[in-house]
Amino acid sequence: MSKRWMMAVLSVAVAAVLWAQGMVVCKACGREAKSGETVCSHCSAVLPKPQAAASAVEKPAAPAIDKDAEVSRLAAAVVEDSVRQARELEKDHPEEALCYYQNALALMRLVPPGKYPASVGESILSGNERVMQALQRGQVQCKKCNGSGKYQLDMSKVDPSKGIKAVEGVACPACKGAGSFAGYREVSKVKMAILQGRQEFERRQMLKGDVKVGRALVPAALEKVLTNRPRALVMTGMPMPCESCQLTGRQTCTMCKGTCWMKCTYPGCSNGVIKEAKTANQRQAKRLNEDSIKRCPRCEGLAEVPCETCKGRGSVACKKCDGSGLAPRCSHCTGTGLVTCSKCKGSGEAKGAPCPECKGETMLLCTTCQGEGALAK
């Protein structure tokens, strides 16, 4: 093996190493070429094309993200935040607390079992029920004292020219001086309060950057990683309210028009007074301390009695939702918010690859209810 031949092999090897490092060296004469040259300026040999310099330090591959764990983590944070805000608002703003409790219930469906003790879910449910009752409960004015809470003395027994007088310092025997009874608020007022609470809830959360997933509001980071199934769980977890009663489950009584009272129908009662028929030979004799006017024994002179239809509540169960307070279930998806993908027929594959329609999930959001499991109308 000749020395000249060995030197040629060595020069080619060195040129290959330098070329791999991004430098262009002529294989014929071993000189370094200038940037941009295609022909060696010294020996006119054709130069090899430059090789892009490899990165000095290769970046480590990013670890794969467990999407299910990320969804659970973000959902748990939303549950804790919603419960905290609900408890802060429960006393003074039950209409807003109601929305936060419902938001927590919807997101609890994404939290794996065992993350929280059973008592946490029960406390959210009881809080939801508690604020709903606080919204619906109210006071009904006492008819006997007209809300004054004072004893009503009939002065006509002493002087026929005088009427009823409220006695200071003596409580009304019917309401015990309270002037009202515990009852139900007007349905229209409850519905308005719920709608206003919903509006304020959305305003607060959107200012924080949350986005809607159905009627629930979640951080944008969580919304981005939600696939069809967990998305439907959240949307159906915060159900659509009945269009007529807006979650109250009640409607104004059509018999008493919400007043809680009906005209007394006792035989002979006329505006709370019993009129007795007189005979020609009847002797009019008045006993000592006998009232000159005989009051109706049923309405006790009020001329009105509690409505028998609503039992004096002023409202009855909503006929549209049968008292559930919720919109009718979607018949297309049976309330699940999901339907089988029509493209892959639920297989998750199309021509040996993940289905482009459902991304391999086999299910899609229902096109009839948009994944909410219920219909607004």
KEPAVO-458884 format. One line per 2 residues: number of its first residue (from 1); for each residue x, y, z of C-alpha. Coordinates in steps of 0.25 Angstrom, whole numbers, plus 2048, in hexadecimal, padded with zeros to 3 digits. Layout:
N
NUM = X:Y:Z ~ ...
***
This chain:
377
1 = 800:800:800 ~ 806:80D:7FB
3 = 808:819:804 ~ 801:822:7FA
5 = 7F5:819:7FA ~ 7F4:819:80A
7 = 7F5:828:80A ~ 7E9:829:800
9 = 7E1:820:809 ~ 7E5:828:815
11 = 7E1:835:80E ~ 7D3:830:80A
13 = 7D1:82B:818 ~ 7D4:838:81E
15 = 7CC:83F:814 ~ 7C0:836:817
17 = 7C1:83A:826 ~ 7C2:848:823
19 = 7B6:848:81A ~ 7AE:841:825
21 = 7B1:84D:82E ~ 7AC:856:823
23 = 7B9:85A:81D ~ 7BC:858:80E
25 = 7CA:853:80A ~ 7CE:84F:7FC
27 = 7D0:840:7FB ~ 7DB:842:7F0
29 = 7E4:84C:7F7 ~ 7E0:84C:805
31 = 7DE:85B:806 ~ 7D2:862:80D
33 = 7C8:868:804 ~ 7C2:876:806
35 = 7B3:877:809 ~ 7AA:876:7FD
37 = 7B5:870:7F4 ~ 7B1:864:7EB
39 = 7BF:862:7E5 ~ 7CC:862:7EC
41 = 7D3:86F:7E9 ~ 7E1:868:7E9
43 = 7DF:85C:7E1 ~ 7D1:85E:7DA
45 = 7CC:851:7E0 ~ 7BD:850:7E3
47 = 7BA:852:7F1 ~ 7B1:849:7FA
49 = 7A4:850:7FE ~ 7A5:856:80C
51 = 79F:84E:818 ~ 796:856:822
53 = 79D:856:82F ~ 797:84D:839
55 = 792:852:846 ~ 79D:852:850
57 = 793:84D:85B ~ 787:845:858
59 = 77A:84A:85F ~ 774:83E:868
61 = 767:83A:863 ~ 75B:840:86A
63 = 754:835:874 ~ 747:830:86F
65 = 73B:837:876 ~ 731:82E:87D
67 = 724:835:878 ~ 71B:82E:881
69 = 723:832:88D ~ 724:841:888
71 = 715:841:886 ~ 713:83C:895
73 = 71D:845:89B ~ 716:852:894
75 = 708:84D:897 ~ 70C:84B:8A6
77 = 711:859:8A6 ~ 704:85E:8A0
79 = 6FC:856:8AA ~ 703:85C:8B6
81 = 702:86A:8B1 ~ 6F4:869:8AE
83 = 6F0:864:8BC ~ 6F8:86E:8C2
85 = 6F1:87A:8BB ~ 6E4:873:8BD
87 = 6E6:873:8CC ~ 6EA:881:8CC
89 = 6DE:886:8C5 ~ 6D3:87C:8CB
91 = 6CF:886:8D6 ~ 6CD:893:8CF
93 = 6CC:88E:8C0 ~ 6C6:880:8BF
95 = 6C2:882:8B1 ~ 6D1:883:8AD
97 = 6D5:878:8B7 ~ 6CB:86F:8B0
99 = 6D3:870:8A3 ~ 6E0:86E:8A9
101 = 6DB:861:8B0 ~ 6D5:85C:8A3
103 = 6E3:85F:89C ~ 6EA:857:8A7
105 = 6E0:84B:8A5 ~ 6E2:84B:896
107 = 6F2:84B:897 ~ 6F1:840:8A2
109 = 6EE:837:897 ~ 6FC:838:892
111 = 703:835:89F ~ 706:827:8A1
113 = 700:81F:8AC ~ 708:820:8B9
115 = 70D:82E:8B6 ~ 704:833:8C1
117 = 6FC:82C:8CC ~ 6ED:82A:8CA
119 = 6EA:835:8D4 ~ 6EF:83F:8CA
121 = 6E5:83C:8BF ~ 6DA:83B:8C9
123 = 6DD:849:8CF ~ 6DD:84E:8C0
125 = 6CF:848:8BE ~ 6CA:84D:8CC
127 = 6CF:85B:8C9 ~ 6C8:85B:8BB
129 = 6BB:857:8C2 ~ 6BD:861:8CD
131 = 6BF:86D:8C4 ~ 6B3:869:8BB
133 = 6AA:868:8C8 ~ 6AF:876:8CC
135 = 6AB:87C:8BF ~ 69D:876:8BF
137 = 69A:878:8CE ~ 693:885:8D1
139 = 689:88C:8DA ~ 67A:88C:8D8
141 = 673:898:8DE ~ 669:895:8EA
143 = 65B:898:8E5 ~ 655:89B:8F3
145 = 65F:8A6:8F7 ~ 662:8AA:8E8
147 = 671:8A8:8EC ~ 671:8B2:8F8
149 = 673:8A7:902 ~ 669:8AE:90B
151 = 65C:8A9:911 ~ 650:8AE:909
153 = 645:8B3:913 ~ 637:8B5:90D
155 = 632:8C2:913 ~ 624:8C1:90D
157 = 620:8B9:919 ~ 621:8C6:921
159 = 61E:8D0:916 ~ 618:8CC:909
161 = 61E:8D8:902 ~ 62C:8D2:905
163 = 633:8C7:8FE ~ 640:8BF:900
165 = 64B:8C4:909 ~ 659:8BE:90A
167 = 65C:8BD:919 ~ 66B:8C1:91D
169 = 672:8B8:925 ~ 669:8AC:922
171 = 66E:8A1:918 ~ 665:89C:90D
173 = 661:88E:912 ~ 662:888:904
175 = 670:88C:901 ~ 675:88E:90F
177 = 679:89C:90C ~ 682:898:900
179 = 679:89E:8F6 ~ 67B:893:8EC
181 = 67D:884:8EA ~ 688:87C:8E4
183 = 684:878:8D6 ~ 688:879:8C8
185 = 68D:885:8C0 ~ 686:889:8B3
187 = 68B:880:8A8 ~ 68E:88C:89F
189 = 697:892:8A9 ~ 69F:885:8AB
191 = 6A0:883:89C ~ 6A6:891:89B
193 = 6B0:88F:8A6 ~ 6B5:882:8A0
195 = 6B7:888:893 ~ 6BE:894:899
197 = 6C7:88B:8A1 ~ 6CA:883:894
199 = 6CE:890:88D ~ 6D7:895:899
201 = 6DE:887:899 ~ 6E1:887:88B
203 = 6E7:895:88C ~ 6F0:892:897
205 = 6F5:885:891 ~ 6F7:88B:883
207 = 6FF:897:889 ~ 709:88C:88F
209 = 70A:886:881 ~ 701:87A:882
211 = 6FA:875:876 ~ 6EC:86E:874
213 = 6EB:85F:873 ~ 6DC:85E:872
215 = 6D7:866:87E ~ 6E3:863:886
217 = 6EF:86D:886 ~ 6FD:867:887
219 = 70B:86C:885 ~ 710:86D:876
221 = 71B:863:879 ~ 711:859:87D
223 = 708:85B:871 ~ 713:859:868
225 = 716:84B:86D ~ 707:846:86E
227 = 704:83B:864 ~ 6F5:838:860
229 = 6F2:82E:86C ~ 6F7:837:877
231 = 6F1:843:870 ~ 6E3:83D:870
233 = 6E5:839:87F ~ 6E7:847:883
235 = 6DC:84D:87A ~ 6D1:842:87E
237 = 6D6:844:88D ~ 6D1:853:88D
239 = 6C3:850:887 ~ 6BB:85A:87E
241 = 6B0:860:887 ~ 6A1:85F:883
243 = 69D:86B:87A ~ 691:86E:882
245 = 695:86D:891 ~ 6A4:86F:890
247 = 6A8:864:89A ~ 69E:868:8A4
249 = 694:85C:8A1 ~ 688:865:8A3
251 = 67F:86E:89C ~ 675:879:8A1
253 = 667:873:8A6 ~ 65D:875:89C
255 = 651:875:8A6 ~ 656:880:8AF
257 = 660:887:8A5 ~ 66B:885:8B0
259 = 664:88D:8BB ~ 662:880:8C3
261 = 654:884:8C6 ~ 646:881:8C1
263 = 638:887:8C3 ~ 631:880:8CE
265 = 626:877:8C9 ~ 61F:874:8D7
267 = 610:874:8D6 ~ 60A:882:8D9
269 = 618:888:8DA ~ 618:896:8D4
271 = 625:89E:8D5 ~ 628:896:8E2
273 = 61A:898:8E8 ~ 60F:88E:8EA
275 = 602:893:8E6 ~ 5F6:88C:8EC
277 = 5E8:88B:8E6 ~ 5DE:892:8EE
279 = 5CF:88E:8F0 ~ 5C3:897:8F2
281 = 5C1:893:900 ~ 5CF:892:904
283 = 5D2:89A:911 ~ 5E0:8A1:910
285 = 5E6:8A0:91E ~ 5F5:8A2:920
287 = 5FC:89B:92B ~ 606:8A1:934
289 = 614:8A3:92E ~ 60E:89D:921
291 = 615:8A2:914 ~ 60C:8AB:90C
293 = 612:8A4:8FF ~ 614:895:8FE
295 = 621:891:8F8 ~ 623:886:8EF
297 = 628:87A:8F6 ~ 631:875:8EB
299 = 638:882:8E7 ~ 636:889:8F5
301 = 632:896:8EE ~ 63D:896:8E4
303 = 634:893:8D8 ~ 640:88A:8D3
305 = 646:87D:8D6 ~ 653:876:8D2
307 = 653:871:8C4 ~ 650:862:8C4
309 = 657:860:8B7 ~ 665:865:8BB
311 = 662:863:8CA ~ 665:872:8CC
313 = 673:871:8C6 ~ 66F:879:8B9
315 = 676:86F:8B0 ~ 674:861:8AB
317 = 67E:857:8A4 ~ 682:85C:896
319 = 679:854:88C ~ 684:855:881
321 = 68F:84D:889 ~ 686:846:893
323 = 68D:84E:89E ~ 69B:849:89B
325 = 6A0:857:897 ~ 6A8:851:88B
327 = 6A6:852:87C ~ 6A1:845:875
329 = 6AC:83B:872 ~ 6B1:83A:863
331 = 6AB:82E:85D ~ 6B6:82D:853
333 = 6C1:82A:85D ~ 6B8:826:868
335 = 6BE:830:871 ~ 6CD:82C:870
337 = 6D1:837:866 ~ 6D8:82D:85E
339 = 6D5:825:851 ~ 6DD:81A:849
341 = 6E6:820:83E ~ 6DF:81E:831
343 = 6EC:81E:829 ~ 6F2:812:830
345 = 6E6:80C:836 ~ 6EC:80C:843
347 = 6F8:804:840 ~ 702:810:841
349 = 709:80D:834 ~ 708:811:826
351 = 710:809:81B ~ 71A:804:826
353 = 71C:812:82C ~ 715:81A:838
355 = 708:81F:833 ~ 70A:82E:82F
357 = 6FC:831:834 ~ 6FC:82C:842
359 = 70B:82B:843 ~ 70A:81D:847
361 = 701:81F:853 ~ 6F5:818:84C
363 = 6EB:822:852 ~ 6E7:830:84E
365 = 6DF:83B:855 ~ 6D0:83A:851
367 = 6CD:843:846 ~ 6BE:845:84B
369 = 6C2:84A:859 ~ 6D0:84E:857
371 = 6D5:845:862 ~ 6CC:84B:86D
373 = 6C3:83F:86E ~ 6B7:848:86E
375 = 6AF:851:865 ~ 6AD:860:869
377 = 69F:860:863
***
